[in-house]
Amino acid sequence: MKTTNILFEVGLEEMPARFLDATEKQLQDSTAKWLAAIRLPYQKITTYVTPRRLAVVIEQLATKQADIEEEAKGPAKKIALDQEGNWSKAAVGFSKGQGKDLDEIYFKDVNGTEYAYVTKFTAGKSANALLPDFKNVILNLTFPKNMRWSTGSLRFIRPIRWLVGLNDQTIIPFEIAGVSSSNYSFGHRFLGSKFEIKDTMTYETQLRDQYVIANTVERKQIIVDQIADLEKEQKWTIPLDKELLEEVSHLVEYPTAFFGSFSEDFLTIPKEALITSMKEHQRYFPVLDHEGELLPHFIAVRNGNDQYIDVVTKGNEKVLNARLSDAMFFYQEDQKQSIEKNLKKLERMVFQENLGTIADKVGRVVKLAEKITDILEVDQITKENTLRAAKISKFDLVTNMVNEFTKLQGIMGEKYATIFGENKRVAKAINEHYMPRFANDHLPSSTEGAIVSIADKLDTIVGCISVGIVPSGSQDPYGLRRQAMGILQIAQDQKWSISIDDFITVTEKLYDTLEIRTVSKEDADKNIAEFFRGRAAYILKEAGIEQDIVEAILINKIGNMMFTIKKAKLLTVKRQEAEFKSDQEAFVRVINLAKKGKDTGVNSDLFENEQEKHLYNVYEKVKSNYQNQMESFEATDAMETLLALTEPIHDFFDHTMVMTEDIKLKQNRISLLNKIAVLILQFADLNQIEWKQQFTS
């Protein structure tokens, strides 16, 4: 099979760095799907993304589609031929529809019935005829934000300036927005020039000669290596923020790392503020000493070579010093305020139209925090600290520093609270109540921080759902999914012996006293339960739990998250044990028959056989121990205690007719099964579990 190598490149004005990772993956996937759709096999797809170009190289692409020979099935023979053996209208229509003559029809037996068939042959098209359609792959790329330019109607991430389409050395002709494809590309905006691509496979090398490192991974590695060299040379510690590294690697085509300095006077500003300013405004990497203290230096990455790097350094230093002067001003001005004055300003900040101001929210959080401290039975000092932290948790939202750098909310709250004389535990809780801020972030380490964090998140979730704001698809403007995950993770991390459902109930009761809901209480409670259940299910799946066990464990309530995961993991092990099948069958039979009626009480005088008496006696013997083990979150012990019922249950069913015609006997037996079912369902609904085939005899 003959093959060729293909290059497509789209040259653009500088694209936003934050979109490029997703765009490169999209380009890779879209190209692969397109090649599959046009039936052209290939060996490898390589994508290249820089601020000014999107490109893809397809290696060893077949020069022609494979020919296709296939059978087309038509009507049955008795329909295709009339009684005289002549072709019917159905046969004529079938042959015409397939572009065949009647004499090309033949018959084949299919399960005892003969059907009309024709063989169709489709000659494969050449790659040359198909490749110009790659323009549709380009046009179908999607971006978070698009723009139009000139007088054209095309909306794209940035204006298209040049197009390249090469089949080895031959130009692939296509046009987008008035720009025609060619074999000419452009190098670095300042260091490179327009150049002719001699061959598809020389593309990356020629770009390098034009001061463009086209490969994203290589560009990133160059930055990492250059920073490592500076770190070693200067004896510094330079933490590499992953997100910043990704962004910087997409801001440049030819990276050169360098360092600069700023005035030591600025080190009086909290280092979090300095680092945030350097990262967010200037895309600089901070520099630390070996003890982790911030030094008055920064690392930047230039889009170009090291020529005149001293001039570039001075320019960056000047800009950063101006930025930090602003930060110093904000920091000093904020300290002229007070916590109480800032809290007053929160009365003018709207949290959500139906949920009131930030001050209203804080009031609810204080009430919830108090309820949670009572549930957890914390000591008086912890309670006082928690309520104080809850009351002032949002005061830093109106500070200049947080207004300039929203990521510093909580962080500056802790700093300013300490300056204003709050004790360390209160100040720390202000910072921690925002945790976790993102996936895999730190969780609150203090009890106060954990309680205020949960109270704040509960208020946001229950409040939003109560006024009809429920996340759907990718829409979650208030970050409710993240906050629900945070609640579950915090409760698990703190190892509290409390059910998540109790926290939710407390919050719902608070909202029952407020005239806030815009949806019915029933709908709100249902949506809240389903929402939290979905987040708990996600955590279980992340822990490696299969869907059927997730359903079994979460059949009623979420419970204590730590214990819920323990039960799920135990069932995951048990389902692999052949001997557990008998236990499961016994428990499921109890659960199903218990649904036939309610527990109206068990009268032992109505027992008719020893098996019935024995089952009741075993139930009475194990229930107290089982409940204690469940309350102590001893999953394995609780299951072992429950398994003591298996044999008596089987004996009971072997010798006892539950659905007897005697109403009293039937109800008495159903009541007994209901009592046992309650114990089983506290652990899980085993009906939901799909037991493995290898357990069948």
N, C-alpha and C positions, 0 to 999 in steps of 0.2 A: 504494500500500500504506500503510495506516494504521500509525503507530508510536506508541510510548509510552516513557517513561523510568522506570527501575526503581531503587529503593534497598533494599538489605538492610544492616542493621547488627546486630552482636552486641556488647552491652555486657558487660564482664567486670571482675572484680577485676584488679589490675595483673599483667600477664603478664611472664615473664622476658624481658629485652631480647634475650638471645642467640638466642631462638627466632623473633623477629619477621620477620627478613629472609626466612627459608625459608617462614614461614607466609604472608607476603604473596604470594610467588611461587606457593605451592600454591593459595591462594585464587583467584588470577588464572587459573591453568591449569584448576582444577576447575570454575570458572564457565564457561569457554569450552567445555570438554568437555560439560558439562551442557546448555548451549544447543544445541550441535551434536546431542546425543542427542535432544532434544525438538523439533528442527527449527524453531527460532525464530531467524531472522536478526537481526542487530543491527549497529550502526555501530561502537561502541566500548565497552570495559570499562575502568573505572578502579577500582583498589583503594585502600583507605586502611587503614593500621594505625598505632595508637598504643598505649601501654601498657594502655589501658582499652577498646579497641574494635577490631573487625574489620569492615570495611564494603566494599561493592562497589556501584558505580553502573553501570548498563547503559543506554547511550544509544541512542535510536531503535530500540527493540526492536519487532519486528512484533507486532501485536495478535492475530495468528491464524497457525496453521500453514498452509502451502500445501496445497491439496487434492492427493491423489495418485491418478493413474489409471495402472494398470499391467496388463500381461498376465500371466496365470498359465498355464503350460504343463502339459498333462495327457498322457494316454496317446496312443499312435499311433492313427490312424483305424481301422486293421484290428483294434485291440483295443477301441476305444470302441464300435464297431458290430459286431453279430453278422452272420451270413450273410444274414439276412432284412432287414438294415438297421435293426434296432432297437437302442436303447441298451443296452449291456452293463452288468454290475454295476460294472465299472471306471469307466465314464463316470458312472454314478449316484453312486458314491463320490467321484469327482473334483468333480462339481458341488456335492454337499452340503458337501464339505470347504472349498469356496471360497464357500459361502453363496449359490450361484447356482442358477437353474432350468436344466433340461436344454435348454430352447429357447434359452438364452443361449450355448450352446456353438457355436463355429465352428472351422473347420479352416484351418491354414496349412502351406504346404510348407516343410520345413527339410531342405536337402541331399537332395532327392528323396523324402522321406518326409513324409506329412501327419500333423500332430499336432493334438489337441484343445486349444483355448484358450478362456479366458473373460477378459473385461475387468473388472477390479476397480476400484471407485472408493471411496476413503477420504476422507471429509470432514475437513479440518484442524480441530484443537481450538483453542479460544480461549486466549490467553495467561493470561487470568484463571483458567482451570481448571488450568493447568500450573504457574503461579508458586508456589503454596504448597508444592510439592515441593522448593523450594530448601532447605528445612530438612534434606534428606538430604545436600546439599552441605556444609552446616555440620557435620552429625554425622559425616561421613566424613573430615573434616580430621584429619590425624594429627600427633602431637607427640612429641618425645623423652620427655617425662614428662607424665602426666595425674594428675588427682586426682578424688576424689568428695567431695560435700558434702551436708550435711543427711541426709535419709533416702533420697534418690534413688539409682538405680543407674548413672546416666550418669557416664562418665569423660571429662573434658575438661581442657583446659590450665588453666583457672581457673573458678570459679563464674560462671554466667551470671546477670546482674542485669537486663538489659532486652533486648528485641528490637524491631527496626524493620523493617517491610516496607511499601514504598510503591510503588504503580503510579500515577505522577504524584501526585495528591492522595489517591488511594484506598488504604486499608489492605489489605495482602495478609495474609489470616489464616493463621497457623500457630502452633504451640506447641512449646516444647522445655523439658523439665525443669520443667514447671509454670509457665513464663513465656510469656505470650502476646504476640504482636506488636502493635505500635501505631504511632502516628506521633509518639511522644514519645522524645526522647533526653536525654542529660545532658552538660553541658559539663565544664570543668575541675573536678576534685574540690573545690577550695577557692575558686576565683575564679568558677566558672560555676554553673549551676543547671539544673533540669529545664526543657526547652523543647519547644514543638510545632514539628515540621518542616512548614513550609507547603507545600513542593513539593520533589520529588526534586532538581531542579537548583539549589535554594538551600541544599542540605545543607552544602557546604563553607563557604559564606559565613556561614551561621548558626553553625556551629561556631567559626569565627574570632571571631565576636562573643562567644562563650562561652569565649574564651581556650583554644581548641584549634586547633592547626595540624595538620590531618588528613593532609596530604600529606607522606610521608616525605622525599622529595627536598627539598621546600621547607624542612622543619624542619632538615634537615642543612645546607642552604645558609645559613639564618639563623644557625646556630651558627658556621659558617665565617666569615661576614661580621662577626659580632660579635667573634670572636677576632682577625680581621684589624684591626679598628678599635682594639682594645686594644694589639695589637702595634705599630701605627703611633703611637698616642698615647703609649705608654710607651717606645718605641724598644727593643723587645725582639725576640727571635726565639722564636716558639712553634711547634715542630714538631707537625704534626697526624698523630698515629698513626691510620692508617686504621681499624683494628679498634676502637680506643677511640672514635673519632668515630661509627662505626656504632652502637656500644653506647649512647653518650650520647644520640644522636638518638632511640633507642628507649626511653630512660628518662623522657623528658619529653614533654608535650603542648604546652607553651608555653615555649620556651627563652629564658633570659636569662643570658648569660655575664658573669662578674665575676671579679676577681682578689683573691687574698689573699696573706699572707706567712707565713713560718715563721722560726724563729730561725736566725741565721747559724751558730750553733754546730754545727748538724747538717750543715753542708757538709764537715765532716771525714770523714763517712761517704762511701764510694764513691758517685759520682753514680748508678751503675746501680741500687744498692739504694734510693736516695731516689726515683728515677723509678719503679721497680717498685712501691714502697709507695704512691706517689701514684696510679698508674694502677690497680693491682689492688684496693687497699682503698677508695680514695676516688673513683675515676674522674676524676682531675684531669689536666690537661695541664701538663707541666713548662714552665718558662720559662728560656731561655738568653740569654746576651749574644751580641754579634755574632761573638765568637771561639768560640762553642760551649760556653762554660762555664756550668754550672748556677747560676742565681740563686735567692735565698731567697724565691721567689714561686711561685704556682700559679694556673692558670685552672680555674674550675669552671663548671658550667652548672646553673642553678636551674630547677626546673619551676614557673614562674610569672613574674610581672612584676618590675619593679625596686623595688616598694614594700618598704620596710624592708630594702633590700639590705645596708645596713651591719650590721644585726643578723645577717643570714644569713652575711655574710662572717666576723664574729667567731666565730660558732658553728663554721664550717668550719675556721677557723684553730686553734681549740681542739682539735678532733678530730684534725687532722693533726699538731699538735705532740705530742699523746699517742702517736700512731702512730710518729712519728719518734723519740720517746724510747725506745720499745721497740726500734726498729732500732739505735739507739745502744748500748743495753744488749747486744743480741745481738752487735754488732760488737766491742765491748770484751771480752765474755766469750769469744768465739771466739779472740781473740788470746792468751788465757791458756793455750790448748791447744797441742799440737804436731802436726806431720804424723804422726809415728810413733804417737802416742797415738790419733789419728783412724784411722789404718790398722788398728790393733788392733780398733777398734770395728766395722770392716767385716766382721770374722769373725762377727759376730752378726746381720748384715743379710742376709736371704735374697734372692737374685736370682730364682731359680726353683726349685721343689721338687726337680727332677731335676738341675738345673745348679748347685746349691749356693749358696754365699753370694756377696756382692759381692767378698769377698776371693778366693774361688776364681776368680771371673771375671777379676779383676785379674791373677792368676797366669797365666791362659791368655793374656790380652792381652799381657803382657810377653813370653811365648814367641813369640807371633805377630809382635809388633813386631820382635823380634830376627831372625826368619826373613826378614821383609820387608826389613829393612835390609841383610841379606846378599844378597838377590835384586837389590836396587837398587844394591848396591855403594857405599853412602854412605861418607863419610869418618868417621874414628874419633870425632871430636868430635860430629858429628851423631848417630852411633850411641849414644854415651854419653848425650847429652841426650834422645834418643828413649826409651831404656830407662828413664831416670829419670822422665821424664814419664809413661810407661806405668805405672810402679810406683806413682806417687802420684796418678794421674789422677782417682781417685774419693774422695780424702780429704775433700773439702769436703762430701760428702753427709751427713756427721754433724754439720755445723756448725749452729748456731742459725739463722743467716741463711738457709741453703739450706732448712732445715726449714720456715721461715716462708714463704719465696719460692722455690718449686722452680725457677722460670724462671732463677734466678741460679746454678744449678749450672754449674760451669766458669768462669763470670765471677768468682764469689767465690773459686774455686780459684786463679785467676791472681792475684787481689789478695792472698790469704793466703799463697800460695807466695812471692811477692815479699817480703812482710813477714817470712816465716820464713827468708829468705836464699837461696832458690833463684835460679839465674840466669834472666835474662829469657827465653831461648829455651825453657827448661823450663816456666816459668810460662805463657808464651803458648800452648804446646802443650796444656796442661791445659784452657785455655778452648777452643782450636780443635778439640779432639778430639770435641766435641759437634756440630760443624758438619757439614753444614747441619742446623739444628734444625727447619726447616720448608721448604716449597716456596719456591724463589727466594731462599733465605737465602744469606749469604756462605759461601764455601768456605774451608778452611784455607789460609793464605798461606805458612806455613812447612812445610818438609819434615818436621820432627818432628811438627807438628800433623796433617799429612796422614797420616803412617804410623800414628800412634796412633789416629786416627779410623777408618781402614780396619780396623786390627786389632780395635778394639772392636766395630765393626759386623759384621765377619766372624764374630767369636765369638758375637755375639747371634743372627745369622741361622742359621749352621751348627748352633749349639747347640740353638736352638729347633726347627728342622726335624728334628734328630737325635732329639729326644724327642717327636716327633709334633705339634708346634705349627706348623701350616701355615696361612697366611692364607686365608680363604675368604669371598667376598662382601665385606661391609663389616667383617667381623671381622678385626682385626689388632691385638690388644692390646699387642704388643711393638713395633709400628711397623716391622715387617720390610720392608714395601714401601718406606717412606721411607728406611730405612737402606741398602737395596740400591741405590736411586737415588743416595744419597749416595756410596757406594763408586764407582759408575760415573762420576759427575760429578767426583769428586776426582781419580781416575786420569786422566781426560781433561784436567782443568784443569792438572794437574801435568806433563802431556806426558811421562809415563814410557814408556819403550820396553819395556813389560812387558805380558803378557796378563793380563786379569782372571782367566782360568782358572787361571793359576799361583798367584794369591792363594788362590783357592778350594781348589785341590789341597793347598796347604800347610796350610790350616785343617782339611781333611778328614783329612789324615795325623796332625795333632795329636789329633783326636778318635778316631782309630784306636787311640791309645795309652791312652785313658781309658775307664773302665767307666761310661759315661754313657748311651749310646744306648739308647732303648727301642724303636726300630724297626730293621730290618735295615740293614746298611751299604749294600746294593744299593738299597733303597727310599729311604734318606736321600740317597745320592748322586744318584739320579735326580730326587728332589724338589728338591734344591738346584740342580741344573743347570737344571731347568725353571723354577724360581722366578727365577733370575738372567736366564735367557733372556727371560722375560716382561718384566722391567724394562728389559733392553737393547732389546727390541722397542718398548717405550713411548717410550724416548728417541729411537729412529730415527723413529717416527711423529711425535713432536713436532718433529723436524727436517724434516718434510715428505716422508718416504719412504713409498711405497705398500707395502701389505701383501705383495704377491708378492716384491718386492725384499727386504723384511725377511726373509721366509722363505728366500730364496736366500742372503743374506749370513750368516744365523745357522744355517745347516744343520748345521754341525759344532760350532764353539765361538764364544764371544763375541769372543775375541782382544783386541787393543788397541783400546779404545773409540774413540779418535780416528781410528785407521786404518779401523776398521769403518764409521764414518760417511763417511769419504772414499770408500771403495769403493762404498757405497750411493749416494752422490750422483753418482759417476761413472757407475754403471749407469743411474741415473735419466736422465742426459743421453744415454747411448749408446742406450737403448731408443727414443729419438726419432729416431735416425739410421737411415735406410732401409738404408744399406750394412752396418750392423752385423747385419742379419738373417742374412746369409750366414755371418758369424763364429759367431753363436749356433747356427745349424744344424749347423755343423761340430763345435763343442764338445759340443753335446747328443748328437750321434751317437756321439762318442767315449765320453762318460760312460755312455751306455746299453749300448754293446757291451762296455765294460770290466767291466760287472757279470756278464758271462757266464762269467768265470773270474778267476783270481788272477794276480798278477805272479810268475812263476817264473823270471824272467830272460830277457833277449833275446839270441838267438844270431844275429849278423849273417850267418853262413854260410848260414842258412836263408832269407834274402831271395831272392825269385824275380824281382822286377822293380825298375826304377830308382826308381819312385814309393815303394816300400817303403823302399829304402835312403835316399832323399832325406828322407823324413819322419823317420827315425831320426837322420840326421845333423843336421837342423834342431833336433830335440829336444835332442840332445847339445850343440848350439851355444848354445841359449837358456837351458837350465835353470839354469846357474850364475848368469848375469846376472839372470834372473828371481827366483831365490831371494834374491839380494843386494838387489834392489829391494823385494821383499816385506818383508825384514827391516829395510829402511830406511824402510818405510812410504811408498814412492813409488808410489801407486796408479796414476796416469796412466802412468808409465813402465813399470810392471809389466804393465799391460794392453796397451800397445803392443808390448812384447816377446812377450807371449802371442799376439798377433794374427799374428805371423810364422808361426805354425803353421797358420793357416786354409787357405791355398792348398795347402800340402803335404798337409793332411788330406783336402781335397776330391779331389786327384789320387790319393791313396792309395785312397780308396773307389771312385773311378771305374775303377781298374785292378786292384783286389785283392779277392778273395773271403775275408773274414775267417773265416766259419764253414764252411771247407772240410772235406772228409771226412778229409783227412790230419791226424791228431791233433797231430803235432809242429808242422806249419805253423800250424794253428789256435791252439794254445797260445802259440806265439811271437808271433803277431800280437796276441792278446789281452793278452799281457804288455806289448807296446809301447803298446797303447792304455791299459793301466792306468797306465803311467808318465806318459803325457800327462794322463790324467784326474786324477791326483794334483795336477799343477800347476794345472789348471783349478779344481778344487774348493777349492784353497787360497784362491782369489779368491772364488768363489761357485758355487752349484749353479744353473746357468742353466736347468735343467729347470723350476725353480720360477717362472720369470718368464713372465708372460702378455704376449707381444709384441703390439703394436697392429695392428689390422686394416689400417691404411693401408700396412703394409709388405708385404702380400701382393700378388703380381703378377697 
